[in-house]
Amino acid sequence: MSEDAARPRHLAVYRRHPFGPQLWIGIGMLAFYVAVAVSALIVFRGSLGTLSENFAWQSPLPPIGPSWTYPFGILPGFGVNLLDAVWQATPWDLAIVLGILAIDGALGALIGAIAGLHEGSAIDHAVTFLSDSLGAIPAVILVAVIFAGIVLAAPADRSLWLFVVLFGLLLWPPSARTVRERVRELAQRPYVEASRANGASDRRILFRHLLPNSLGPVLAQIPVDVAAVFFFLSVYPWFFNCASPYPGPGVGYHVPGLPPFSPLPSTMFPEWGYQLGFSACDAFLVPGGPIYWWMFLFPLLAIVGLGIAIAFACDGLEKWLRFGA
């Protein structure tokens, strides 16, 4: 009876506090990305991990810009239709970002909540020490250094997923620190004390009361972590390719190259950050010459759009949890 009686109350709460427009916009944008990713899995199912190269497009001068035939233009160097390249990369980038954020968010929330619930214990001191130590070094640099050592002993075909796991394991300190402070405050609330007095275990208190009410800091940190992921994926290839010798006027474009210890398996692997980093060099190929804007614009829009979608969804969910649930 209590369960049946609870359902109308939950429904009434939702009716009083429905999802806000920000959350719906975020959900809608993420649904669009998922739909594009699913369509890419269907269309490119036989060659999802390798871009379709056309040697005639590798060094056309001037490059082929956006048109009805090629709406995103051509990405020289790679020799690919940029629309297909961005489309084909969508499921990979979604898997990379969501995998990292899932590990990062789960660890940050759980570790921070355990430390806050056991304030002053050895667990709390260990978590505080780790979060302060790891948080003192930018995650991008820490990932680069540790990944460079790990990838030497790892099979090349697993380096991308090792990168996802490593990045997720190293991004949790900021979330854990703020969740810990939040849980310390919540642990003193009357309803938590009442639950403890009724014999509830620490595990039940943690998962029933503290974690659901401490997700705000995690949701606030996730959009920042998205920026860190794409910073790593785009800045290193940009620096590496821009530092390579300039082919010279009339010769053509840079040949795509992977930075040392790159998580990507090959130069023709579809990934937005790598496309952005490489094309940001070739778009300004001739100093003082024209800017081939489409080369970097469309990968950049894909990355920025995903970041906005995640930010809207996280911020809208945090507001709904805080005011509506």
N, C-alpha and C positions, 0 to 999 in steps of 0.2 A: 504493500500500500504506500509506503514511504517513497518507493521509487516512482510509482505512478503519480503520486502527488508532486514529486519534484519536477516532472516534465513540464507541466503548465507554468511553474515558477520560472524555469529556465527560458521558456518561450516568451514569457512576459518580460523578463529582463532584456531579451534581445529586441523585443518590440519597443521597449522604452529607449534602448540604446543600440540601434542598428549600426552596421558598419558605416563609417563615414566615407565621403567621396574620395578622399585620398587613398584609403585602403582599396576601394573598388578600382580606382585607376591603376594602382600598383598590380592588383590581381589581373586586370585586363591586359596590361602590358606584358606581364610574365606569361599569361596564357598565349599571347601572340608569339612570344619567343619559343615557347614549347611547341606550338603548332608548326612554326618554321623548322624547328629541330626535327620533329617527327616527319615532316615532308622531305627533309634532307635524307633522313634514314631510308626512306622509300626510294627516292630518286637516285641517290648515290650509293645504294646498298652494296654494289660490287666494288666500289672504289672510294669508300668514304674517307680513308686515311691518306689518299694521294690526290693532289690536284691534277686536273686534266691539262696537260701542257701542249701549247701550239708553238712550234719553233719559229713560225713566221711572225709571231707577236713578241718575241723576246727582245728585239732591239729596233723597233720601228721609230724613225725620226721624221716628223714629230709623232708622239704617241697617239694612239686612237682614243679619243675622248668619248664621253657619254653620247649616246644616240638612241634612236628607236631600236636599232639592232642590238646594241650593247648599252643598256640603261646606265650601268655603273662605269662604263669605259673598260679599257684593257689595262692590266697591270704588267708593264714590261719587266724584263729581268726574269720574272716567273713565267711570262708568256701565257697568262690565263685571263679568261673573262672574269672581271672582278666581281660581278654579280654572283656567278657560280662559286667563286672562292669564298666570299662572305657567307653565302648560303650553306656551303659545305662545311664551313667551320662552326656553324651555330651549335650542333649537338656536342661537339668537342668542348667548346668554351663553356656551355652550360654545365656539362659534366665536371669540368675543372673547377669552375667557380662554386657550384653548389656542393661539390665534394669537400672543398676546402672550408667553406662556410659551415657545413654540417659538423665537421670535426672541431673546428674552432669554437662554434657556438655551444655545442654540447659540452666540451671540456671546460670552457670558461664558466658556464652556468653551474655545472656540477661541482667542479673543484672550488669555485668561489663560495658556493652555498655550503659545502662541507666545512670549509675553513671558518665561515661566519658562524655556523651552528656550534662549532667547537672552539670558540674564541679562547685564545691563550694556551691551547693544547699544542702538542708537538706537531700535529697535522697543520694547524694554523700557522705556526712558525715556519714550517717547511714550505707551505704554499706561498706565504708572504715573501720568503727569501727567493723562491724560484720566480715569482711574478716580478719582483723588483729587479732581479738579475737579468732575466730575459727581456724585460721591458726597457732596460737601459740601453739595449742595442737595437737599432732599427731592424724590424723583421726582415726586410728585403735583403739587407747585408748579411744577416745571420743565416738566412736560407741559402744565399749564394755560397757562403763559405762551407757550411755543413753539407750541402748538396754536392758540391764539387768533390768532397772527400768520399761521400757515399757512392756516387755514380761510377767511380772508378772500379768498384767491385760488383756493380749491379749489371744485369743484362740490359743491353740497349733498348730492347722492346718493353722494358718495365720502368724506364726512367721517368716517364710522364706520371705514372701513378705513384711512384716513390716521391716525386715532387709534390703531388697533391697531398699525400699523407704528411710529409715533412712540413709543408707550409701550414697545414691545419694544426699540427702539433706545436708550432712556434708562434701562432697568432693569439693564443688564448689569454696571455697575462693581463692586458688592459681590461678585458671583460671580467675575468676572475676577480680582479682587484675591486671593481665597482660592485659586482654582485656580492662579494664578501661584506662590504660596508652596508649594503642594503639588507642582507640577511641578519647581520648583527642588530640592526634596528628592529626588524620584524620579529626576531626571536624574543623580544621583550613585550610584544603586544599581548593584551589579555586573552585573546582567543588562542594563541599559541600556548600560553601558560595553562589555560583551561584544558586544552588537549593533552598537555603533558600530565596534568593532575589526574586526568581520566585514564592514565595508563598507556597513552599512545607512545610507540617507540620512536626513536630518533629518525628512523627511516620513514615512518609514516608522516611524521611532522615535516620532514624535508620535502617529500614528494607531494604531500597533500596541501601544505600551507605555504612553505617558504619558496620553493622553486617556481610555482605558478605566479607568485607575486613579485618575483625578482628578475623577470625576463626583460624589463625595460632597458637596463644597461647593455645587455647582449644585443637587443634589437637596435640600440643606438650605435653600437660599435660595428655592426655588420657592414653598413655601407662604406665605412672607412676602410675596412679590410678588403672590400672589392677593389678599391683604388690601389691598395698595396699589391694585390695579385697582378693587375694589369700593368702596373709600373714595372714589375719584374719582367713580365712577358714582352713588353714593348721597348723599354729603355735599353736593355742589354743588346738586343739585335740592332737597334738604331745606332748605338755607339760602335758596335763591331763593324757594321756594314758601311757606316759613314767614314770610319777610319781606314777602310780598304782603299787602294789606289783608285783615283778617279780615271775612268776609261778615256776621257778626252773628247772634245767636240767631234761629232760625226762618227764616233766609234760605237757608241751604244750605251747600255746601262750596266750597272753593277751586276755581277753574277751573285744570286742569293747565297749567303753563307750563314751557318749557324755559329753563334758564339761558343767558346769552349764551355763544356759542361752544360749545354742547353738541355732542358727537359724534353724537347721535341725530338722525335725519332729521325726526321730528315728535313731537308730544305723545302720539300714539296708537301709538307704536312700542313693541312688547313687549320690556321689558328689566327684569330683577329690581332692579337698583340704583335705577333711576328710580322703579319702583313702591314700593320701600322708602322712598326719600327723600320722595316725595310723601305716601304714606300715613302716615308718621310725624308729619306735620303734622296731617292731618285726623283721625287717631285720637284726638287730644287737642283737638278742635275747640272745645269749650266749656270754658273754664278752670274747674277745680273740678268738672266734670261727669264723666260716665262715660267710660271708656277703651274705645274700639272696637278691641280688641286684635288681632282677626283681620286687620285691614287691613295691619299691618306684620309680623305673626308669620309668615305663610306665605311671603312673599318672603324674609324673614330666614332661615327654615329652609332654603329652597332654596340660598341663598348659603352659609350655614354648613355645610350638608351637602356641598356641592361642595368647600369648603375642607378639610373633614375627610377626604373621599375622596382628594383630591390629597395631603394631608399623610401619610395612611396609606400610600398607594402609594409616595410618594417615600422616606419613612423606611424602609419595608420593603424597597424596592429597594436603598437605600444599604446596609442591613445585609446583604442577600444578596450584593451585590457585594463587600463588605468581608470577610465570613466564609465565603461559600459558593462564590465563583467564582474 
